[in-house]
């Protein structure tokens, strides 16, 4: 080989080595959190869930009471239908339909997409979620993480090393040390 060719190969190797080293320096840092684990270790979250369960059961009982009343009205109507005039039949049918409508409206009011349960869940959970987000962001800024993934979600993470799981650090930051 000629000297010029050897110098060119050395320069090319040096450039490749420099490129590989610079890739390693600017490598992104990742971390994992387990939101289920974090939330289970926050008493305020457990209290909020219990409160939501209680109010949900109460509202469900209200809806079921009206539905039961509707069913009773319908059974009574079926038993009496042969003895009723057309006007009485129509009145009873209208009353049953009105009761069904009340149950449906109440169910929508409590459990619909913008219902009371949704509003209650939002008011109880948003402060907890914001607190967790701020703790994760602070740790991310401190440690230089560019990406933090939730291993508890269905994100397709097949394996995550426990070395990069910062869930306990997030709990410590929130004041719930393990």
CORKALIN-V433528 format. One record per residue. N is the residue number from 1. RES is the residue in three letters. SS is DSSP state (~ for helix, > for strand, _ for the rest). PSI is psi in degrees with one decimal (999 if undefined). OMEGA is omega in degrees with one decimal (none if undefined). Layout:
n:N res:RES ss:SS psi:PSI omega:OMEGA
n:N res:RES ss:SS psi:PSI omega:OMEGA
This chain:
n:1 res:UNK ss:_ psi:148.0 omega:179.3
n:2 res:UNK ss:_ psi:160.5 omega:-178.7
n:3 res:UNK ss:~ psi:-38.3 omega:-179.6
n:4 res:UNK ss:~ psi:-40.4 omega:-179.9
n:5 res:UNK ss:~ psi:-40.9 omega:177.1
n:6 res:UNK ss:~ psi:-40.8 omega:178.3
n:7 res:UNK ss:~ psi:-38.9 omega:179.7
n:8 res:UNK ss:~ psi:-41.6 omega:179.1
n:9 res:UNK ss:~ psi:-41.6 omega:178.2
n:10 res:UNK ss:~ psi:-42.4 omega:179.1
n:11 res:UNK ss:~ psi:-42.1 omega:179.0
n:12 res:UNK ss:~ psi:-43.0 omega:176.9
n:13 res:UNK ss:~ psi:-40.7 omega:179.4
n:14 res:UNK ss:~ psi:-42.1 omega:178.9
n:15 res:UNK ss:~ psi:-44.9 omega:178.7
n:16 res:UNK ss:~ psi:-44.9 omega:179.3
n:17 res:UNK ss:~ psi:-41.9 omega:178.0
n:18 res:UNK ss:~ psi:-42.4 omega:179.9
n:19 res:UNK ss:~ psi:-43.6 omega:179.5
n:20 res:UNK ss:~ psi:-42.9 omega:179.2
n:21 res:UNK ss:~ psi:-40.2 omega:-179.2
n:22 res:UNK ss:~ psi:-30.3 omega:174.7
n:23 res:UNK ss:~ psi:-41.6 omega:179.4
n:24 res:UNK ss:~ psi:-36.9 omega:-179.4
n:25 res:UNK ss:~ psi:-40.8 omega:-176.2
n:26 res:UNK ss:_ psi:17.1 omega:-179.5
n:27 res:UNK ss:_ psi:139.9 omega:-179.8
n:28 res:UNK ss:_ psi:148.3 omega:179.2
n:29 res:UNK ss:_ psi:136.1 omega:-178.4
n:30 res:UNK ss:> psi:157.1 omega:173.9
n:31 res:UNK ss:> psi:162.4 omega:177.6
n:32 res:UNK ss:> psi:149.7 omega:168.7
n:33 res:UNK ss:> psi:154.7 omega:175.3
n:34 res:UNK ss:_ psi:97.1 omega:-175.3
n:35 res:UNK ss:~ psi:-35.7 omega:177.5
n:36 res:UNK ss:~ psi:-46.3 omega:179.4
n:37 res:UNK ss:~ psi:-45.3 omega:-179.8
n:38 res:UNK ss:~ psi:-49.5 omega:-177.4
n:39 res:UNK ss:~ psi:-37.2 omega:179.0
n:40 res:UNK ss:~ psi:-23.0 omega:-178.1
n:41 res:UNK ss:_ psi:11.1 omega:177.0
n:42 res:UNK ss:_ psi:108.6 omega:-177.3
n:43 res:UNK ss:~ psi:-35.7 omega:-179.9
n:44 res:UNK ss:~ psi:-33.6 omega:178.2
n:45 res:UNK ss:~ psi:-43.5 omega:178.9
n:46 res:UNK ss:~ psi:-41.0 omega:178.3
n:47 res:UNK ss:~ psi:-41.9 omega:179.4
n:48 res:UNK ss:~ psi:-42.8 omega:178.4
n:49 res:UNK ss:~ psi:-42.4 omega:179.2
n:50 res:UNK ss:~ psi:-41.8 omega:178.5
n:51 res:UNK ss:~ psi:-42.3 omega:178.3
n:52 res:UNK ss:~ psi:-41.1 omega:178.4
n:53 res:UNK ss:~ psi:-42.2 omega:-179.1
n:54 res:UNK ss:~ psi:-47.1 omega:-178.6
n:55 res:UNK ss:~ psi:-35.0 omega:178.1
n:56 res:UNK ss:~ psi:-43.7 omega:178.3
n:57 res:UNK ss:~ psi:-41.2 omega:179.8
n:58 res:UNK ss:~ psi:-48.4 omega:-178.6
n:59 res:UNK ss:~ psi:-37.7 omega:178.0
n:60 res:UNK ss:~ psi:-38.3 omega:178.4
n:61 res:UNK ss:~ psi:-38.2 omega:177.3
n:62 res:UNK ss:~ psi:-45.8 omega:-179.9
n:63 res:UNK ss:~ psi:-43.9 omega:179.9
n:64 res:UNK ss:~ psi:-34.1 omega:178.8
n:65 res:UNK ss:~ psi:-43.5 omega:178.6
n:66 res:UNK ss:~ psi:-39.3 omega:178.0
n:67 res:UNK ss:~ psi:-40.7 omega:178.2
n:68 res:UNK ss:~ psi:-41.5 omega:177.6
n:69 res:UNK ss:~ psi:-39.8 omega:178.0
n:70 res:UNK ss:~ psi:-44.8 omega:179.6
n:71 res:UNK ss:~ psi:-40.7 omega:178.3
n:72 res:UNK ss:~ psi:-44.0 omega:178.0
n:73 res:UNK ss:~ psi:-40.8 omega:-178.6
n:74 res:UNK ss:~ psi:-42.8 omega:178.4
n:75 res:UNK ss:~ psi:-43.3 omega:177.5
n:76 res:UNK ss:~ psi:-40.5 omega:178.3
n:77 res:UNK ss:~ psi:-45.9 omega:179.5
n:78 res:UNK ss:~ psi:-38.6 omega:-179.9
n:79 res:UNK ss:~ psi:-30.6 omega:-174.8
n:80 res:UNK ss:~ psi:-10.1 omega:-169.8
n:81 res:UNK ss:~ psi:-37.0 omega:-177.9
n:82 res:UNK ss:~ psi:-21.7 omega:-177.3
n:83 res:UNK ss:~ psi:-4.9 omega:-173.5
n:84 res:UNK ss:_ psi:147.6 omega:173.4
n:85 res:UNK ss:_ psi:169.4 omega:179.6
n:86 res:UNK ss:~ psi:-40.7 omega:179.7
n:87 res:UNK ss:~ psi:-42.8 omega:179.6
n:88 res:UNK ss:~ psi:-41.1 omega:176.4
n:89 res:UNK ss:~ psi:-48.9 omega:-178.6
n:90 res:UNK ss:~ psi:-42.6 omega:-179.6
n:91 res:UNK ss:~ psi:-44.4 omega:179.9
n:92 res:UNK ss:~ psi:-41.6 omega:177.8
n:93 res:UNK ss:~ psi:-43.2 omega:178.7
n:94 res:UNK ss:~ psi:-40.7 omega:179.4
n:95 res:UNK ss:~ psi:-41.3 omega:178.5
n:96 res:UNK ss:~ psi:-45.4 omega:-179.8
n:97 res:UNK ss:~ psi:-37.3 omega:177.7
n:98 res:UNK ss:~ psi:-41.0 omega:179.3
n:99 res:UNK ss:~ psi:-42.2 omega:176.5
n:100 res:UNK ss:~ psi:-40.4 omega:179.1
n:101 res:UNK ss:~ psi:-42.0 omega:177.5
n:102 res:UNK ss:~ psi:-44.9 omega:179.9
n:103 res:UNK ss:~ psi:-44.5 omega:-179.6
n:104 res:UNK ss:~ psi:-41.6 omega:179.5
n:105 res:UNK ss:~ psi:-40.5 omega:178.9
n:106 res:UNK ss:~ psi:-42.3 omega:178.0
n:107 res:UNK ss:~ psi:-43.0 omega:178.4
n:108 res:UNK ss:~ psi:-41.7 omega:-179.9
n:109 res:UNK ss:~ psi:-43.6 omega:-177.2
n:110 res:UNK ss:~ psi:-43.1 omega:-168.3
n:111 res:UNK ss:~ psi:1.5 omega:-179.7
n:112 res:UNK ss:_ psi:173.3 omega:-177.2
n:113 res:UNK ss:_ psi:-32.4 omega:177.1
n:114 res:UNK ss:_ psi:26.6 omega:-175.1
n:115 res:UNK ss:_ psi:179.4 omega:-177.3
n:116 res:UNK ss:~ psi:-38.7 omega:-179.7
n:117 res:UNK ss:~ psi:-41.8 omega:177.1
n:118 res:UNK ss:~ psi:-45.7 omega:-179.4
n:119 res:UNK ss:~ psi:-42.0 omega:179.9
n:120 res:UNK ss:~ psi:-44.6 omega:179.0
n:121 res:UNK ss:~ psi:-44.2 omega:180.0
n:122 res:UNK ss:~ psi:-46.1 omega:-178.0
n:123 res:UNK ss:~ psi:-32.6 omega:-179.7
n:124 res:UNK ss:~ psi:-37.8 omega:-172.0
n:125 res:UNK ss:~ psi:-30.3 omega:-176.3
n:126 res:UNK ss:~ psi:-46.1 omega:178.9
n:127 res:UNK ss:~ psi:-37.8 omega:179.3
n:128 res:UNK ss:~ psi:-46.1 omega:180.0
n:129 res:UNK ss:~ psi:-39.3 omega:178.7
n:130 res:UNK ss:~ psi:-39.3 omega:178.5
n:131 res:UNK ss:~ psi:-43.8 omega:178.3
n:132 res:UNK ss:~ psi:-46.6 omega:179.8
n:133 res:UNK ss:~ psi:-45.3 omega:-179.0
n:134 res:UNK ss:~ psi:-38.3 omega:177.7
n:135 res:UNK ss:~ psi:-43.9 omega:178.9
n:136 res:UNK ss:~ psi:-42.5 omega:179.9
n:137 res:UNK ss:~ psi:-43.0 omega:178.2
n:138 res:UNK ss:~ psi:-45.6 omega:179.2
n:139 res:UNK ss:~ psi:-40.7 omega:178.9
n:140 res:UNK ss:~ psi:-46.0 omega:179.0
n:141 res:UNK ss:~ psi:-42.0 omega:-178.8
n:142 res:UNK ss:~ psi:-43.1 omega:-175.1
n:143 res:UNK ss:~ psi:-10.3 omega:178.5
n:144 res:UNK ss:_ psi:30.6 omega:177.5
n:145 res:UNK ss:_ psi:135.0 omega:175.7
n:146 res:UNK ss:_ psi:-21.5 omega:-175.9
n:147 res:UNK ss:> psi:131.6 omega:174.8
n:148 res:UNK ss:> psi:122.7 omega:-177.2
n:149 res:UNK ss:> psi:149.5 omega:176.0
n:150 res:UNK ss:> psi:112.7 omega:-178.5
n:151 res:UNK ss:_ psi:-16.6 omega:-179.5
n:152 res:UNK ss:_ psi:-20.7 omega:-179.0
n:153 res:UNK ss:_ psi:169.6 omega:179.6
n:154 res:UNK ss:_ psi:56.6 omega:-174.7
n:155 res:UNK ss:_ psi:-1.6 omega:178.6
n:156 res:UNK ss:_ psi:14.9 omega:176.9
n:157 res:UNK ss:_ psi:118.6 omega:-179.4
n:158 res:UNK ss:_ psi:-41.4 omega:179.3
n:159 res:UNK ss:_ psi:138.8 omega:173.9
n:160 res:UNK ss:_ psi:124.2 omega:-178.8
n:161 res:UNK ss:_ psi:134.7 omega:176.1
n:162 res:UNK ss:~ psi:-20.8 omega:-179.8
n:163 res:UNK ss:~ psi:-26.9 omega:-177.9
n:164 res:UNK ss:~ psi:8.5 omega:177.4
n:165 res:UNK ss:> psi:119.4 omega:-177.0
n:166 res:UNK ss:_ psi:19.8 omega:-177.0
n:167 res:UNK ss:~ psi:-46.3 omega:179.7
n:168 res:UNK ss:~ psi:-34.9 omega:177.4
n:169 res:UNK ss:~ psi:-38.3 omega:176.7
n:170 res:UNK ss:~ psi:-44.3 omega:178.4
n:171 res:UNK ss:~ psi:-40.1 omega:177.8
n:172 res:UNK ss:~ psi:-43.1 omega:179.4
n:173 res:UNK ss:~ psi:-34.3 omega:179.5
n:174 res:UNK ss:~ psi:-9.1 omega:179.3
n:175 res:UNK ss:_ psi:16.8 omega:179.4
n:176 res:UNK ss:_ psi:63.5 omega:-176.6
n:177 res:UNK ss:_ psi:143.6 omega:176.0
n:178 res:UNK ss:_ psi:999 omega:none
